[in-house]
């Protein structure tokens, strides 16, 4: 089981640019590059790991401590796959 709590972000404020993103195509067999600028997209923080306690009856208790006031997204995976309705 894996649970990560992610800070919110605004993907509409991320910008990408460079020769590797040409809409007319890129040359084959040659390296292409592009830049991603996410500095205006929201807080730059790492996902928080949650504490998971196995109740030994098929259920788990999960807890975490938000590190700052914000809206969070909780992504829950079981066996490496997202559960239904995740993220929350």
Secondary structure, 3 states (H helix, E strand, C coil): CEEEEEECCCHHHCEEECHHHCCCCCCCCCCCCCEEECCCCCCCCCCEECEEEECCCCCEEEECCCCCCCCEEEEEEECCEECCCCCC
